[in-house]
Amino acid sequence: MQPYERSLAAAADAIRDRRLSPVELVDSVLDRIEETEPHLGAYVTVAAEQARRTARQAEHEMARGRYRGPLHGIPMGLKDLIDVDGMATTASSRVRADHRATADSTVAARLSTAGAILLGKTHTHEFAFGLTTPQTRNAWDSGRVAGGSSGGSAVAVASGAATFALGTDTGGSIRVPAALNGVVGLKPTYGLVPRHGVTSLSWSLDHVGPITRTVEDAALVLTALAGHDPRDPASLALPAVDYRPGAGTDLTGLRIGVPRTYYFDHVHPQVETAVRHAIGQLEALGDQLVEVDIPMTRYVQATQWGLMVPEAGAYHEGSLRRVPGLYEEDVRILLEASELMSAGDYLRAQRSRTLMRAEWARMLEDVDVIVAPSVPMPAVGSGQETVTWPDGTVESVSDAYVRLSSPANITGVPALTVPVGHDAAGMPIGMQLLGRPLGEPTLLRVGHAYEQTQPARALATAASSPGRSAEGSALTRPSPGTPSA
């Protein structure tokens, strides 16, 4: 096994026990970046020499007995919305091509304190306003979308070009690319991880969280990130928590909610089969399955867009007037649409969110975790704009990908996506776990227990076989009972 193939936890153990040095690990990952970048395009910029210097410093610290913990010496990528002092934060946009941060964001500072080593900035859909990340290609098939907006982070982790990475999630932008690339993505409870120094898409929906190879890795990163920061008005004042799950797989006593409504509507048959099989495996671990009805489903997408679009429009109001031509067309159109929305529209979306939060709280009184597909279909071919479902319903790709993830943003509950297999074309499928506010320990326990029953997952292979395309898959060639392109 090459060093870049190790999970965070495995690399941390090897570094702690002096079986692997931070320099060896960083060099291995940087070599992997050189191999994968021409085919995948995960990074905006790679700070190779800075990473090597930091790795040497970490090695010297450990030689003197100063070991900072499991992130010490671990190479990471940061989504290009996250400020690092002295580095560009472009949001993958020409609008901010010359922007350079003058201070660390809270999350970058906390990871630096924990000893993590920055490799570089990863691509986002421009200003995080999209679900595909067009600059980046799927780690399993370079002819397919990476998912977004944290596509660069997910692809880097899935391909071995980062041991872990951070993304942001406003409507699913951590979980969607994580699911489409076969890795773990965690959107924490709203306010648990501070957003100071992170470029906003929609301040009442934005979250920062980890993308990792395993659930244990996600827990290790969350432990370093969580904690109050008064510079973020939404930040929760809570004591420090160690989120690492235990080693056991016994889930006896936990109640798992299986949705009767919404989450299995308009879902690719192979996705439903994989997720329901995983639910059966959770039941075998001792979970009690309870059917639940998801409340206010008819209002989900209207509420998501009714909150996100006006808030994004307000954030970009000045630059949209000064330099509209520097925005990509898809993002510019959405921002311009914000000016057509009235204050009444925004207030109605706020009221809908308040009611939805209350209804979800009541539903979650009866179950510990809700289990559902992360996304309704695997990664589609690059450039594909719509999906046609067997009943004739036509849905845009963006609406399809955001549909199952946005309820967690509206309500602020934590959500974790875990890989549960592949479709017939070899593309990853993800299962989503949703819990009560601050219910991360339970989500991580369930996700980790499921993961422990599965074979070890390999890294993605698209970089080793560039040019593989989506042609012939169920998502691009119509066949009975499956979505068509």
DAWO-V127613 format. One record per residue. RES is the residue in one small letter. SS is DSSP state (H for helix, E for strand, L for the rest). PHI is phi in radians with two decimals (999 if undefined). D_LAST is the distance of its C-alpha to the last C-alpha in Angstrom with 2 decimals. Layout:
res=RES ss=SS phi=PHI d_last=D_LAST
res=RES ss=SS phi=PHI d_last=D_LAST
//
This chain:
res=m ss=L phi=999 d_last=38.44
res=q ss=L phi=-1.32 d_last=38.13
res=p ss=H phi=-0.95 d_last=39.09
res=y ss=H phi=-1.15 d_last=35.65
res=e ss=H phi=-1.41 d_last=34.21
res=r ss=L phi=-1.29 d_last=36.35
res=s ss=L phi=-1.20 d_last=35.22
res=l ss=H phi=-1.02 d_last=37.11
res=a ss=H phi=-1.08 d_last=39.46
res=a ss=H phi=-1.17 d_last=40.20
res=a ss=H phi=-1.13 d_last=40.85
res=a ss=H phi=-1.08 d_last=43.03
res=d ss=H phi=-1.08 d_last=45.08
res=a ss=H phi=-1.17 d_last=45.61
res=i ss=H phi=-1.18 d_last=46.64
res=r ss=H phi=-1.05 d_last=48.97
res=d ss=L phi=-1.55 d_last=50.59
res=r ss=L phi=1.10 d_last=51.01
res=r ss=L phi=-1.60 d_last=48.90
res=l ss=L phi=-2.59 d_last=46.47
res=s ss=L phi=-1.77 d_last=47.27
res=p ss=H phi=-0.99 d_last=45.11
res=v ss=H phi=-1.14 d_last=45.68
res=e ss=H phi=-1.05 d_last=44.31
res=l ss=H phi=-1.14 d_last=41.22
res=v ss=H phi=-1.11 d_last=40.52
res=d ss=H phi=-1.05 d_last=41.15
res=s ss=H phi=-1.11 d_last=38.75
res=v ss=H phi=-1.21 d_last=35.93
res=l ss=H phi=-1.11 d_last=36.66
res=d ss=H phi=-1.09 d_last=36.53
res=r ss=H phi=-1.14 d_last=33.14
res=i ss=H phi=-1.06 d_last=31.97
res=e ss=H phi=-1.04 d_last=33.24
res=e ss=H phi=-1.27 d_last=31.30
res=t ss=H phi=-1.61 d_last=27.92
res=e ss=H phi=-1.00 d_last=27.86
res=p ss=H phi=-1.04 d_last=27.24
res=h ss=H phi=-1.78 d_last=23.93
res=l ss=H phi=-1.97 d_last=22.82
res=g ss=L phi=1.10 d_last=24.53
res=a ss=L phi=-1.37 d_last=25.36
res=y ss=E phi=-1.85 d_last=28.65
res=v ss=E phi=-1.34 d_last=29.87
res=t ss=E phi=-2.59 d_last=33.36
res=v ss=E phi=-2.09 d_last=35.16
res=a ss=L phi=-1.74 d_last=38.80
res=a ss=H phi=-1.12 d_last=39.92
res=e ss=H phi=-1.17 d_last=43.66
res=q ss=H phi=-1.08 d_last=43.80
res=a ss=H phi=-1.10 d_last=42.04
res=r ss=H phi=-1.15 d_last=44.56
res=r ss=H phi=-1.08 d_last=47.46
res=t ss=H phi=-1.15 d_last=46.34
res=a ss=H phi=-1.13 d_last=45.95
res=r ss=H phi=-1.12 d_last=49.49
res=q ss=H phi=-1.09 d_last=50.76
res=a ss=H phi=-1.09 d_last=49.18
res=e ss=H phi=-1.10 d_last=50.80
res=h ss=H phi=-1.16 d_last=54.17
res=e ss=H phi=-1.04 d_last=53.90
res=m ss=H phi=-1.15 d_last=53.24
res=a ss=H phi=-1.10 d_last=56.15
res=r ss=L phi=-1.59 d_last=58.35
res=g ss=L phi=1.54 d_last=57.19
res=r ss=L phi=-1.76 d_last=54.94
res=y ss=L phi=-1.81 d_last=51.74
res=r ss=L phi=-1.50 d_last=49.61
res=g ss=L phi=2.30 d_last=47.34
res=p ss=L phi=-1.16 d_last=44.09
res=l ss=L phi=-1.61 d_last=42.23
res=h ss=L phi=-1.18 d_last=45.10
res=g ss=L phi=1.49 d_last=44.01
res=i ss=L phi=-1.68 d_last=40.28
res=p ss=E phi=-1.40 d_last=37.93
res=m ss=E phi=-2.44 d_last=35.21
res=g ss=E phi=-2.04 d_last=32.75
res=l ss=E phi=-2.11 d_last=32.60
res=k ss=E phi=-1.00 d_last=29.74
res=d ss=L phi=-1.36 d_last=30.79
res=l ss=L phi=-2.03 d_last=31.69
res=i ss=E phi=-1.82 d_last=34.61
res=d ss=L phi=-1.22 d_last=37.98
res=v ss=L phi=-2.27 d_last=40.17
res=d ss=L phi=-0.90 d_last=43.54
res=g ss=L phi=1.52 d_last=43.74
res=m ss=L phi=-1.82 d_last=40.09
res=a ss=E phi=-1.22 d_last=37.55
res=t ss=L phi=-2.16 d_last=35.08
res=t ss=L phi=-1.67 d_last=32.61
res=a ss=L phi=0.96 d_last=29.67
res=s ss=L phi=0.89 d_last=27.67
res=s ss=L phi=-2.38 d_last=28.68
res=r ss=H phi=-1.18 d_last=30.97
res=v ss=H phi=-1.05 d_last=32.63
res=r ss=H phi=-2.04 d_last=34.31
res=a ss=L phi=-1.04 d_last=34.69
res=d ss=L phi=-1.80 d_last=38.45
res=h ss=L phi=-1.35 d_last=38.56
res=r ss=E phi=-2.26 d_last=40.53
res=a ss=L phi=-1.22 d_last=41.34
res=t ss=L phi=-1.89 d_last=45.04
res=a ss=L phi=-2.79 d_last=44.87
res=d ss=L phi=-1.29 d_last=42.86
res=s ss=L phi=-1.15 d_last=40.52
res=t ss=H phi=-1.04 d_last=41.76
res=v ss=H phi=-1.18 d_last=39.16
res=a ss=H phi=-1.11 d_last=39.80
res=a ss=H phi=-1.13 d_last=43.53
res=r ss=H phi=-1.18 d_last=43.30
res=l ss=H phi=-1.19 d_last=41.35
res=s ss=H phi=-1.11 d_last=43.87
res=t ss=H phi=-1.06 d_last=46.72
res=a ss=L phi=-1.32 d_last=45.22
res=g ss=L phi=1.70 d_last=45.27
res=a ss=L phi=-1.17 d_last=41.60
res=i ss=E phi=-1.99 d_last=41.03
res=l ss=E phi=-1.36 d_last=38.63
res=l ss=E phi=-1.55 d_last=36.62
res=g ss=E phi=2.84 d_last=34.90
res=k ss=E phi=-1.79 d_last=32.35
res=t ss=E phi=-1.80 d_last=28.63
res=h ss=L phi=-1.17 d_last=25.85
res=t ss=L phi=-2.24 d_last=24.37
res=h ss=L phi=-0.99 d_last=21.87
res=e ss=H phi=-0.79 d_last=24.48
res=f ss=H phi=0.91 d_last=26.99
res=a ss=H phi=1.15 d_last=24.60
res=f ss=L phi=-1.73 d_last=22.78
res=g ss=L phi=3.02 d_last=19.15
res=l ss=L phi=-2.00 d_last=16.94
res=t ss=L phi=-2.20 d_last=15.73
res=t ss=L phi=0.93 d_last=18.99
res=p ss=L phi=-1.11 d_last=17.87
res=q ss=L phi=-1.28 d_last=21.14
res=t ss=L phi=-2.04 d_last=20.49
res=r ss=E phi=-1.97 d_last=18.32
res=n ss=L phi=-1.02 d_last=17.54
res=a ss=L phi=-1.21 d_last=20.70
res=w ss=L phi=-1.67 d_last=19.19
res=d ss=L phi=-2.74 d_last=16.79
res=s ss=L phi=-1.22 d_last=17.45
res=g ss=L phi=-1.57 d_last=14.11
res=r ss=E phi=-2.08 d_last=12.52
res=v ss=E phi=-1.23 d_last=13.46
res=a ss=L phi=-1.46 d_last=16.86
res=g ss=L phi=1.46 d_last=16.48
res=g ss=L phi=-2.71 d_last=19.16
res=s ss=L phi=-1.52 d_last=21.49
res=s ss=L phi=-1.54 d_last=23.62
res=g ss=H phi=-1.10 d_last=21.31
res=g ss=H phi=-1.08 d_last=24.28
res=s ss=H phi=-1.13 d_last=26.41
res=a ss=H phi=-1.14 d_last=24.00
res=v ss=H phi=-1.18 d_last=23.27
res=a ss=H phi=-1.05 d_last=27.03
res=v ss=H phi=-1.19 d_last=27.97
res=a ss=H phi=-1.14 d_last=25.39
res=s ss=H phi=-1.69 d_last=26.51
res=g ss=L phi=1.53 d_last=30.22
res=a ss=L phi=-1.58 d_last=30.64
res=a ss=L phi=-2.88 d_last=32.13
res=t ss=L phi=-1.36 d_last=33.79
res=f ss=E phi=-2.68 d_last=32.54
res=a ss=E phi=-2.64 d_last=31.22
res=l ss=E phi=-1.86 d_last=31.17
res=g ss=E phi=-2.29 d_last=28.33
res=t ss=E phi=-2.17 d_last=28.25
res=d ss=E phi=-2.44 d_last=26.36
res=t ss=L phi=-1.93 d_last=26.20
res=g ss=L phi=-2.52 d_last=23.15
res=g ss=L phi=2.32 d_last=22.02
res=s ss=L phi=-1.31 d_last=22.38
res=i ss=L phi=-1.62 d_last=24.30
res=r ss=H phi=-1.25 d_last=22.56
res=v ss=H phi=-1.11 d_last=18.89
res=p ss=H phi=-1.16 d_last=19.43
res=a ss=H phi=-1.08 d_last=22.00
res=a ss=H phi=-1.13 d_last=19.73
res=l ss=H phi=-1.26 d_last=16.92
res=n ss=L phi=-1.98 d_last=19.77
res=g ss=L phi=1.27 d_last=21.84
res=v ss=L phi=-2.23 d_last=24.86
res=v ss=E phi=-1.66 d_last=26.87
res=g ss=E phi=-2.36 d_last=26.66
res=l ss=E phi=-2.14 d_last=29.24
res=k ss=E phi=-1.72 d_last=29.33
res=p ss=L phi=-1.25 d_last=33.02
res=t ss=L phi=-0.96 d_last=34.76
res=y ss=L phi=-1.01 d_last=34.97
res=g ss=L phi=1.65 d_last=38.13
res=l ss=L phi=-1.29 d_last=38.69
res=v ss=E phi=-1.94 d_last=37.75
res=p ss=L phi=-1.13 d_last=39.21
res=r ss=L phi=-1.97 d_last=37.14
res=h ss=L phi=-1.02 d_last=40.05
res=g ss=L phi=1.46 d_last=39.16
res=v ss=E phi=-2.01 d_last=35.38
res=t ss=L phi=-1.02 d_last=33.58
res=s ss=L phi=-1.58 d_last=32.39
res=l ss=L phi=-1.74 d_last=29.18
res=s ss=L phi=-2.56 d_last=30.39
res=w ss=L phi=-1.10 d_last=33.76
res=s ss=L phi=-1.57 d_last=33.63
res=l ss=L phi=-2.14 d_last=30.30
res=d ss=L phi=-1.23 d_last=30.60
res=h ss=E phi=-2.40 d_last=31.32
res=v ss=E phi=-2.03 d_last=32.10
res=g ss=E phi=-2.82 d_last=31.59
res=p ss=E phi=-1.58 d_last=31.29
res=i ss=E phi=-2.10 d_last=28.56
res=t ss=E phi=-2.50 d_last=30.16
res=r ss=L phi=-1.43 d_last=29.97
res=t ss=L phi=-2.36 d_last=31.71
res=v ss=H phi=-1.16 d_last=32.73
res=e ss=H phi=-1.02 d_last=36.32
res=d ss=H phi=-1.04 d_last=35.41
res=a ss=H phi=-1.06 d_last=33.80
res=a ss=H phi=-1.13 d_last=37.04
res=l ss=H phi=-1.10 d_last=39.17
res=v ss=H phi=-1.21 d_last=37.41
res=l ss=H phi=-1.04 d_last=37.47
res=t ss=H phi=-1.03 d_last=41.19
res=a ss=H phi=-1.35 d_last=41.78
res=l ss=H phi=-1.52 d_last=39.71
res=a ss=L phi=-1.22 d_last=40.74
res=g ss=E phi=2.47 d_last=43.82
res=h ss=L phi=-1.20 d_last=45.16
res=d ss=L phi=-2.46 d_last=45.19
res=p ss=L phi=-1.12 d_last=46.93
res=r ss=L phi=-1.33 d_last=45.16
res=d ss=L phi=-1.82 d_last=41.97
res=p ss=L phi=-1.04 d_last=42.90
res=a ss=L phi=-1.58 d_last=40.46
res=s ss=L phi=-1.14 d_last=41.78
res=l ss=L phi=-1.53 d_last=43.27
res=a ss=L phi=-1.54 d_last=46.82
res=l ss=L phi=-2.34 d_last=46.65
res=p ss=L phi=-1.21 d_last=48.54
res=a ss=L phi=-1.14 d_last=47.05
res=v ss=L phi=-2.31 d_last=45.18
res=d ss=L phi=-1.63 d_last=44.48
res=y ss=L phi=-1.55 d_last=40.99
res=r ss=L phi=-1.09 d_last=41.14
res=p ss=L phi=-1.33 d_last=40.40
res=g ss=L phi=-1.26 d_last=42.92
res=a ss=L phi=-1.45 d_last=42.59
res=g ss=L phi=-1.30 d_last=42.60
res=t ss=L phi=-2.04 d_last=39.81
res=d ss=L phi=-1.36 d_last=41.67
res=l ss=L phi=-1.93 d_last=39.87
res=t ss=L phi=-0.99 d_last=42.31
res=g ss=L phi=1.74 d_last=42.82
res=l ss=L phi=-1.42 d_last=39.52
res=r ss=E phi=-1.86 d_last=37.53
res=i ss=E phi=-1.83 d_last=33.76
res=g ss=E phi=-1.47 d_last=31.87
res=v ss=E phi=-1.92 d_last=28.86
res=p ss=E phi=-1.14 d_last=26.96
res=r ss=L phi=-1.45 d_last=26.96
res=t ss=L phi=-2.16 d_last=24.92
res=y ss=L phi=1.33 d_last=22.06
res=y ss=L phi=-1.26 d_last=21.11
res=f ss=L phi=-1.92 d_last=19.74
res=d ss=L phi=-1.48 d_last=18.05
res=h ss=L phi=0.87 d_last=14.25
res=v ss=L phi=-2.18 d_last=14.22
res=h ss=L phi=-0.97 d_last=12.42
res=p ss=H phi=-0.96 d_last=15.14
res=q ss=H phi=-1.23 d_last=15.96
res=v ss=H phi=-1.16 d_last=16.48
res=e ss=H phi=-1.06 d_last=18.74
res=t ss=H phi=-1.05 d_last=20.59
res=a ss=H phi=-1.14 d_last=21.36
res=v ss=H phi=-1.21 d_last=22.53
res=r ss=H phi=-1.16 d_last=24.61
res=h ss=H phi=-1.11 d_last=26.15
res=a ss=H phi=-1.13 d_last=27.14
res=i ss=H phi=-1.07 d_last=28.61
res=g ss=H phi=-1.08 d_last=30.67
res=q ss=H phi=-1.20 d_last=31.94
res=l ss=H phi=-1.13 d_last=33.03
res=e ss=H phi=-1.06 d_last=34.89
res=a ss=H phi=-1.15 d_last=36.62
res=l ss=L phi=-1.45 d_last=37.85
res=g ss=L phi=2.03 d_last=39.69
res=d ss=L phi=-1.15 d_last=37.37
res=q ss=E phi=-1.68 d_last=37.80
res=l ss=E phi=-1.51 d_last=34.56
res=v ss=E phi=-2.30 d_last=34.68
res=e ss=E phi=-1.30 d_last=32.11
res=v ss=E phi=-2.32 d_last=31.59
res=d ss=L phi=-1.81 d_last=30.14
res=i ss=L phi=-1.33 d_last=28.47
res=p ss=L phi=-1.38 d_last=30.32
res=m ss=L phi=0.98 d_last=29.22
res=t ss=H phi=-1.14 d_last=25.49
res=r ss=H phi=-1.17 d_last=24.98
res=y ss=H phi=-1.78 d_last=26.45
res=v ss=H phi=-1.06 d_last=24.59
res=q ss=H phi=-1.22 d_last=22.10
res=a ss=H phi=-1.12 d_last=24.69
res=t ss=H phi=-1.22 d_last=27.25
res=q ss=H phi=-1.00 d_last=25.23
res=w ss=H phi=-1.23 d_last=24.43
res=g ss=H phi=-1.17 d_last=27.91
res=l ss=H phi=-1.58 d_last=29.55
res=m ss=H phi=-1.21 d_last=27.47
res=v ss=H phi=-1.14 d_last=27.11
res=p ss=H phi=-1.09 d_last=30.85
res=e ss=H phi=-1.19 d_last=32.01
res=a ss=H phi=-1.13 d_last=29.89
res=g ss=H phi=-1.07 d_last=31.13
res=a ss=H phi=-1.14 d_last=34.69
res=y ss=H phi=-1.13 d_last=34.41
res=h ss=L phi=-1.72 d_last=33.17
res=e ss=H phi=-0.94 d_last=35.29
res=g ss=H phi=-1.16 d_last=37.80
res=s ss=H phi=-1.23 d_last=35.63
res=l ss=H phi=-1.15 d_last=33.16
res=r ss=H phi=-1.42 d_last=36.19
res=r ss=H phi=-1.36 d_last=37.70
res=v ss=L phi=-2.37 d_last=34.86
res=p ss=H phi=-1.03 d_last=31.70
res=g ss=H phi=-1.24 d_last=30.69
res=l ss=H phi=-1.48 d_last=30.47
res=y ss=L phi=-1.40 d_last=27.51
res=e ss=L phi=-1.16 d_last=23.95
res=e ss=H phi=-1.03 d_last=22.52
res=d ss=H phi=-1.10 d_last=20.01
res=v ss=H phi=-1.29 d_last=22.92
res=r ss=H phi=-1.05 d_last=25.51
res=i ss=H phi=-1.09 d_last=23.74
res=l ss=H phi=-1.13 d_last=23.57
res=l ss=H phi=-1.19 d_last=27.20
res=e ss=H phi=-1.15 d_last=28.33
res=a ss=H phi=-1.12 d_last=26.79
res=s ss=H phi=-1.06 d_last=29.16
res=e ss=H phi=-1.30 d_last=32.05
res=l ss=H phi=-1.58 d_last=30.95
res=m ss=L phi=-1.60 d_last=31.27
res=s ss=L phi=-1.52 d_last=34.74
res=a ss=H phi=-1.05 d_last=36.96
res=g ss=H phi=-1.10 d_last=36.70
res=d ss=H phi=-1.06 d_last=32.91
res=y ss=H phi=-1.14 d_last=33.46
res=l ss=H phi=-1.18 d_last=36.33
res=r ss=H phi=-1.15 d_last=34.45
res=a ss=H phi=-1.14 d_last=31.74
res=q ss=H phi=-1.10 d_last=34.66
res=r ss=H phi=-1.15 d_last=36.19
res=s ss=H phi=-1.06 d_last=32.98
res=r ss=H phi=-1.08 d_last=32.78
res=t ss=H phi=-1.03 d_last=36.43
res=l ss=H phi=-1.16 d_last=35.92
res=m ss=H phi=-1.16 d_last=32.81
res=r ss=H phi=-1.04 d_last=34.77
res=a ss=H phi=-1.13 d_last=37.59
res=e ss=H phi=-1.17 d_last=35.45
res=w ss=H phi=-1.13 d_last=33.76
res=a ss=H phi=-1.06 d_last=37.27
res=r ss=H phi=-1.14 d_last=38.45
res=m ss=H phi=-1.08 d_last=35.56
res=l ss=L phi=-1.35 d_last=36.23
res=e ss=L phi=-1.19 d_last=39.89
res=d ss=L phi=-1.71 d_last=39.02
res=v ss=L phi=-2.43 d_last=36.79
res=d ss=L phi=-1.57 d_last=36.93
res=v ss=E phi=-2.54 d_last=33.25
res=i ss=E phi=-1.85 d_last=29.97
res=v ss=E phi=-2.05 d_last=27.36
res=a ss=E phi=-2.79 d_last=23.62
res=p ss=E phi=-1.06 d_last=20.24
res=s ss=L phi=-1.33 d_last=20.02
res=v ss=L phi=-2.39 d_last=16.31
res=p ss=L phi=-1.35 d_last=14.01
res=m ss=L phi=-2.74 d_last=11.63
res=p ss=L phi=-1.17 d_last=12.37
res=a ss=L phi=-1.09 d_last=11.64
res=v ss=L phi=-1.56 d_last=8.23
res=g ss=E phi=-1.17 d_last=8.62
res=s ss=L phi=-1.00 d_last=11.11
res=g ss=L phi=1.57 d_last=10.39
res=q ss=L phi=-1.20 d_last=6.87
res=e ss=L phi=-1.88 d_last=8.13
res=t ss=E phi=-2.37 d_last=6.41
res=v ss=E phi=-2.23 d_last=5.24
res=t ss=E phi=-1.90 d_last=6.46
res=w ss=L phi=-1.53 d_last=9.30
res=p ss=L phi=-0.97 d_last=11.51
res=d ss=L phi=-1.47 d_last=14.01
res=g ss=L phi=1.64 d_last=11.96
res=t ss=L phi=-1.16 d_last=12.00
res=v ss=E phi=-1.83 d_last=9.67
res=e ss=E phi=-2.33 d_last=10.28
res=s ss=E phi=-1.18 d_last=10.32
res=v ss=H phi=-1.03 d_last=9.71
res=s ss=H phi=-1.09 d_last=13.50
res=d ss=H phi=-1.11 d_last=14.45
res=a ss=H phi=-1.12 d_last=12.65
res=y ss=H phi=-1.23 d_last=14.41
res=v ss=H phi=-1.45 d_last=17.67
res=r ss=H phi=-1.04 d_last=17.88
res=l ss=L phi=-1.57 d_last=19.57
res=s ss=L phi=-1.71 d_last=21.57
res=s ss=H phi=-1.14 d_last=23.16
res=p ss=H phi=-0.95 d_last=25.70
res=a ss=H phi=-1.22 d_last=27.61
res=n ss=H phi=-1.29 d_last=27.95
res=i ss=H phi=-1.08 d_last=29.16
res=t ss=H phi=-1.53 d_last=31.65
res=g ss=L phi=1.40 d_last=32.56
res=v ss=L phi=-1.34 d_last=32.51
res=p ss=L phi=-1.29 d_last=31.88
res=a ss=E phi=-2.55 d_last=28.64
res=l ss=E phi=-2.22 d_last=28.09
res=t ss=E phi=-1.87 d_last=25.00
res=v ss=E phi=-2.27 d_last=25.83
res=p ss=E phi=-1.11 d_last=23.82
res=v ss=E phi=-2.29 d_last=23.76
res=g ss=E phi=2.29 d_last=22.14
res=h ss=E phi=-2.40 d_last=19.04
res=d ss=L phi=-1.45 d_last=16.14
res=a ss=L phi=-1.12 d_last=16.28
res=a ss=L phi=-1.57 d_last=14.93
res=g ss=L phi=1.52 d_last=17.69
res=m ss=L phi=-1.58 d_last=15.94
res=p ss=E phi=-1.14 d_last=18.20
res=i ss=E phi=-2.20 d_last=18.24
res=g ss=E phi=-2.04 d_last=20.64
res=m ss=E phi=-1.92 d_last=23.06
res=q ss=E phi=-1.84 d_last=24.48
res=l ss=E phi=-1.95 d_last=28.19
res=l ss=E phi=-2.11 d_last=29.56
res=g ss=E phi=-2.39 d_last=33.30
res=r ss=L phi=-1.24 d_last=36.20
res=p ss=L phi=-0.91 d_last=37.16
res=l ss=L phi=1.14 d_last=38.85
res=g ss=L phi=-1.56 d_last=37.65
res=e ss=H phi=-0.95 d_last=36.44
res=p ss=H phi=-1.01 d_last=39.06
res=t ss=H phi=-1.23 d_last=37.73
res=l ss=H phi=-1.02 d_last=34.06
res=l ss=H phi=-1.17 d_last=35.08
res=r ss=H phi=-1.11 d_last=37.33
res=v ss=H phi=-1.17 d_last=34.67
res=g ss=H phi=-1.08 d_last=32.05
res=h ss=H phi=-1.19 d_last=34.71
res=a ss=H phi=-1.08 d_last=35.98
res=y ss=H phi=-1.06 d_last=32.58
res=e ss=H phi=-1.05 d_last=32.10
res=q ss=H phi=-1.17 d_last=35.57
res=t ss=L phi=-1.55 d_last=34.64
res=q ss=L phi=-1.85 d_last=31.78
res=p ss=L phi=-1.10 d_last=32.13
res=a ss=L phi=-1.04 d_last=32.27
res=r ss=L phi=-1.58 d_last=28.92
res=a ss=L phi=-1.50 d_last=28.58
res=l ss=L phi=-1.22 d_last=27.43
res=a ss=L phi=-1.15 d_last=24.05
res=t ss=L phi=-2.06 d_last=24.07
res=a ss=H phi=-1.05 d_last=21.72
res=a ss=H phi=-1.16 d_last=24.82
res=s ss=H phi=-1.51 d_last=26.59
res=s ss=L phi=-2.41 d_last=23.98
res=p ss=L phi=-1.02 d_last=22.52
res=g ss=L phi=1.71 d_last=19.95
res=r ss=L phi=-1.01 d_last=18.00
res=s ss=L phi=-2.20 d_last=14.32
res=a ss=L phi=-1.48 d_last=11.05
res=e ss=L phi=-1.02 d_last=10.79
res=g ss=L phi=1.63 d_last=10.92
res=s ss=L phi=-1.39 d_last=9.85
res=a ss=L phi=-1.12 d_last=8.64
res=l ss=L phi=-1.50 d_last=5.83
res=t ss=L phi=-2.08 d_last=4.62
res=r ss=L phi=-2.14 d_last=6.55
res=p ss=L phi=-1.02 d_last=6.97
res=s ss=L phi=-2.57 d_last=10.42
res=p ss=L phi=-0.98 d_last=12.89
res=g ss=L phi=1.43 d_last=12.99
res=t ss=L phi=-2.22 d_last=9.92
res=p ss=L phi=-1.10 d_last=6.88
res=s ss=E phi=-2.06 d_last=3.76
res=a ss=L phi=-1.41 d_last=0.00
//
